């Protein structure tokens, strides 16, 4: 029995985080600190012919510009192979490469100077497809390494050809996975300061692995390790992502710090972060599998190509985990696996929670369901037949006998807890009666090697120090990344010493005060660090015991009990317990040391590089996740209704923390499966910020049931193993398998975007006109608001007097400020947000006038608008987020004329007009005419939109509106359709207005279809009569566009369903 | 440079600031209120959420020049006399915090909701928090914390 282990414990660092007091990297300010900014490359591949800093170095506030030639130490670095240019020399390899870095008095000055550095190139044709890069005649991206293949791991067990010849079936399938962005909410930041004591540096910031940062900075600056002291700040999420990038940012900051003699901070915007940071490796996975009619797997040949991007980074270790686990948790007699990681000119790829396993689990577990279907057995049976049992032998020849093999247990628990069979039956029945929405349930399971395995030396450190009053400090050689490691370690010390948790404090260590504990990766924190804390605490216990053993009249520490702050003798109440404080006091008096180092060295593992055989990891965990989904077969949208996640964790230390790990990991897994599409085309990032790289919102995550199985491991602290990564790796396959049940189709690529689900393939948007026109020199290096002058008139008259092409209007700013970030010409703004004349909603008998500065929130909550214009309320409720709706104005949504503006289609249906005014007068224009085309209206430079006027319908309209977005909130509307219809007393369609958004070149009514419907009875037959003409209209208007192959059929289906909805409302 | 008068956490402030600054810069750099975080700069992640005149806004897309006479409340104003608010306590209890970077924004969105509507439905809670991204918790503990805060 434990006192605190296994309980729900509040984080020890929660108070500072919930009050805004925690100091994150960018919150830090040092006296005299300079700010810095990077000059990135403009092209993904090419020779640099000229770098001109002459303009930049003369700019106000600029103190130093660092380049390749200024590097005092090693110029190329990397965690395993030294191929990474921290500042490039004469060639660029991907779009995140940095040519120079500027330090200046202010951030804006540094950014402006970075913009002013002129670079000329001789472009090289980039290689962006790993399948091309691997071809023997492909250009070598780094000629000095003589091959584009970074690493090749083979694995051979048995004889695959013999296995295939003995199989009843042999099938071959190819799977693909995409780049995956960590998207920690805190972008990277680092600060370097001179440390006169060591003649080196102190480094602060969002650092995942302080010892790695120390090593890289020391090499780069030509220093000893003891001259670099890394003091990590509170870390705003990492997930494996704040390793290499932060080390290289630290190098640049340190170099500038040396050049200027002042502290230097380097903080990234989200765009800079997504530009330079590494991603999860995209894989192309080819599985050939032989099996018998009864489902028994006989032989498996696996070929995988991993895109390493421009640098090798962690590719060696990431792909090694893949080669170990590529067969999944199944015992197969004959296996041959080859995985090759290759250089391309894409973003480089490295560590990300899961580390080479989410890709193979997606493929392998999808494949298992397909095999089961061929054999006509259930997904459960195929796994039962082939799954690892106690004593099974893995593909690498490791006998699983040193830990409890709990695959069957986690699968059984998951099926039981999710009521898998009952749900499968329910969904099957639901699907029989539903055409548009289909349901499915699917499962996936995995085994995962714990900690580093044969990747490298697996040791870690901790310090426990008991103070004179009986309180204690814990320090660790591992890092708090947000996962709750501090709390876990304090709990472990509290448990071992038998003192309350409140008596234990975690001290953020510096690299200078604790031995290198290795990286905080591979979910190894609790398993290895927990053991080191136990080791340290046990040492202290022994010391104290020696002082008090005579008083307790015992000679063996095992005869004592340490709990609730007292030390007592086991099964002997006659001897008075000694309080911990008293024991400590006596120990101090006795002159003994109550501070101790703890050390953990992982048990031996082995690996044979040529054959891929060996005991890869000293223990493994098992997990099973079951996903329940609903998919819209018209649009391809997937809703993950519930995930049941069962994980064998060995032993729960902090129940609150571990459940949080499951929820967070599953949510990232859902994002990986259906939403998160890091898009890079020809080396250029197409999803540079979180408006295009979509994370799940609170509306996209429904139910997650976290179930923890505890089979204590002999090597784990209190039996605990790992949890961080297994939680992420299973959802994509489980969802994919559920999608098969729902749609009857197999899918072979994630993320399961709308287009992939509907069409089976991707749609590639050609480069935007605006992008092509904007020369790279005009683009800001770091997007930011700069060069703004703002004037706020006190009334409309004053505003109209001022308005000319000299001023751009700003109201809520939700579009304008975002545009300002991209532009680098100065901008004069006329702020009309608070003009009282534009803030009112006035109602007369037959119309409503809505001031252009009324916020979207005020529209949605206005009772009159709710009553007369319900479709407008429906549409406006879907604009942006709550924060955006509070700020965005009605006039702004109209005048910006974005194709995706949600308010325009309903307003056009309701016959709205736009009131525009200038100092010379006013005019009223029908909204349908006011918007000329995307982003263009009839407004003149001296005019301001002052109101939108909408006639109040004089008859009863039924309405239906559908907005298609990729996720459930904060969408850029992909497409929308709205219909309002009134019926005469014979129930024939009297007045019918159909509008579309994001379909044609502007939102508009579709009058041809309105004519077809008018005067008729709205029936299913009539609805189907609209199909061909609608198809023709859309085809004529947008048939040649890249997106029409998706949009045309989807719009028609949505339109028909919107009409059906009106029938329902009319009947009901 | 522009002169602005505004109220931040019940204190009147008069500032001379650059026109290009945003509300988040005014808070973090001029007033030392670093509890408000920047995650994306384009109003997508909600880490910079503060309450402005009673409504949540993303402080990264409000310009300083639009702050005249504004009333701003930030995360620093939630704890009173070293005592956490019930909502803060419930965030702790439910494990609604991991890395903590989204937490200030989450709390401001939740507070703005509960100030106006002490008993929201689950749907209303999600509506209020849809613009706050969290990458660590999967939202479930956050939702539970807010639900518990409105339990009578």
Interface residues (C-beta under 8 A of the other chain):
Chain A: X8 X10 X11 X13 X14 X15 X16 X17 X18 X19 X20 X21 X22 X23 X24 X26 X27 X108 X182 X183 X184 X185 X186 X187 X234 X235 X236 X237 X238 X239 X269 X270 X271 X481 X482 X483 X484 X656 X657 X659 X660 X662 X663 X664 X665 X666 X667 X668 X689 X690 X691 X695 X697 X698 X699 X701 X704 X783 X784 X785 X786 X787 X788 X789 X790 X792 X810 X813 X814 X817 X818 X821 X829 X831 X833 X834 X857 X880 X881 X882 X883 X884 X886 X887 X968 X969 X970
Chain B: X2 X19 X20 X21 X22 X28 X33 X34 X35 X36 X37 X38 X39 X40 X41 X42 X43 X44 X45 X46 X47 X49 X55 X56 X57 X58 X60 X61 X62 X63 X65 X66 X68 X74 X75 X76 X78 X79 X84 X88 X91 X92 X93 X95 X97 X98 X99 X100 X101 X102 X103 X104 X107 X109 X126 X127 X128 X129 X130 X131 X132 X133 X134 X135 X136 X137 X138 X139 X140 X141 X142 X143
